[in-house]
Amino acid sequence: LEKMTQAGLTPNTVSYNSIISSCANARNPTEAAQWLERMLEAGVQPDIISCNAVLHAWARAGNVGEASQYLEWMAEREVRP
């Protein structure tokens, strides 16, 4: 994303989804969640893909508590898994 912004490009949902999904596939749920937070801070609206990637990362890590929190977070924002 740094190189994108340096080139004058604005990261969008697809850009963030790629990073979040990569973190999830690398079994790094903490980093996936941090990128979702950065996405929100940048004013980019997460979509079903963003949310499911973070949810998947926590579930894959065996952290049911965090996965449940993301399900609740998604429900509050009317994002369906």
Phi and psi in degrees as a GROMACS rama.xvg file:
@    title "Ramachandran Plot"
@    xaxis  label "Phi"
@    yaxis  label "Psi"
@TYPE xy
-59.8049  -45.5108  GLU-2
-65.4522  -34.8819  LYS-3
-62.3844  -48.4036  MET-4
-67.5092  -34.9805  THR-5
-64.7859  -30.0908  GLN-6
-84.9197  2.6336  ALA-7
85.8749  11.783  GLY-8
-97.1137  148.187  LEU-9
-103.641  120.432  THR-10
-60.9804  141.2  PRO-11
-120.442  -170.6  ASN-12
-57.1241  -42.9159  THR-13
-62.8026  -40.4558  VAL-14
-60.2825  -49.8322  SER-15
-66.2182  -38.8951  TYR-16
-59.7096  -37.9426  ASN-17
-61.5622  -43.5661  SER-18
-69.0813  -45.479  ILE-19
-61.5669  -43.9995  ILE-20
-64.4993  -37.8211  SER-21
-62.8931  -42.2813  SER-22
-63.3925  -41.9568  CYS-23
-63.2163  -44.2572  ALA-24
-66.6017  -27.2597  ASN-25
-84.3802  5.86353  ALA-26
60.2049  43.1561  ARG-27
-122.941  77.2123  ASN-28
-65.0852  -32.0777  PRO-29
-63.1841  -45.5255  THR-30
-68.3762  -36.3123  GLU-31
-60.251  -44.7366  ALA-32
-65.4863  -37.8513  ALA-33
-64.4017  -38.6318  GLN-34
-68.5894  -33.1102  TRP-35
-64.454  -41.2485  LEU-36
-63.2753  -43.3199  GLU-37
-61.578  -38.3226  ARG-38
-59.2431  -48.0677  MET-39
-63.8782  -42.0619  LEU-40
-62.2808  -31.0456  GLU-41
-81.0601  -3.22497  ALA-42
81.0526  17.2412  GLY-43
-96.3124  127.533  VAL-44
-80.0334  121.196  GLN-45
-68.433  152.922  PRO-46
-119.461  -170.836  ASP-47
-58.8625  -35.7146  ILE-48
-67.8049  -43.5523  ILE-49
-58.9795  -50.8204  SER-50
-66.8321  -43.3132  CYS-51
-64.9106  -33.558  ASN-52
-64.5194  -42.9492  ALA-53
-68.0812  -44.248  VAL-54
-58.224  -46.2824  LEU-55
-61.3773  -41.0002  HIS-56
-61.3717  -45.4127  ALA-57
-68.1345  -41.0921  TRP-58
-64.4752  -43.0813  ALA-59
-63.7537  -31.4531  ARG-60
-79.2448  -4.79693  ALA-61
80.6344  14.2789  GLY-62
-97.243  84.5044  ASN-63
-64.6881  -34.4145  VAL-64
-61.1263  -49.1753  GLY-65
-66.7607  -39.7588  GLU-66
-60.0235  -42.4636  ALA-67
-63.9509  -39.188  SER-68
-62.9675  -39.1891  GLN-69
-69.2208  -33.8487  TYR-70
-62.351  -42.773  LEU-71
-64.4562  -43.5725  GLU-72
-59.1321  -43.6898  TRP-73
-63.9629  -42.3579  MET-74
-63.3007  -39.8426  ALA-75
-60.8251  -32.3535  GLU-76
-99.1367  6.81203  ARG-77
59.7454  36.5927  GLU-78
-99.6415  124.241  VAL-79
-96.4609  134.227  ARG-80
